Amino acid sequence: MNYSAGTAGALITLIAVLFMTACVPTSPIRDIVDNPRQYAGKTVTIEGTVSAVYSLIVIKYFEVNDGTGVIGVVSEKPLPKKGEHVRVTGELQEAFSLGDKSMTIIFERNDNVPAPKTSP
């Protein structure tokens, strides 16, 4: 095979990007659930099996179980199917707190959807 320098450079760049994307570390869900303040407002990546799926009028919600725990995900992306293996990256947020009970979720944005505009 005879590759030009440009083709070889593009191939090397593509391989490097794929390698870096695949190497994003995941956080065990148990660590996130047990220490939500440590992760609040930060971007986290989890990986596991979808254990429940709920489609409400304006909210797409599913739960992911990685064997260490379960966490909810609110997503702008299409919902996965129950039993599907997923990798989710999003911002950890506290959905609500009532007395000593609280619910922590991961908010997954769709990179193709522009962020909401805020008024000055």
Secondary structure, 3 states (H helix, E strand, C coil): CCCCHHHHHHHHHHHHHHHHHHCCCCCCHHHHHHCHHHHCCCEEEEEEEEEEEEECCCCEEEEEECCCCEEEEEECCCCCCCCCEEEEEEEEEEEEEECCEEEEEEEECCCCCCCCCCCC
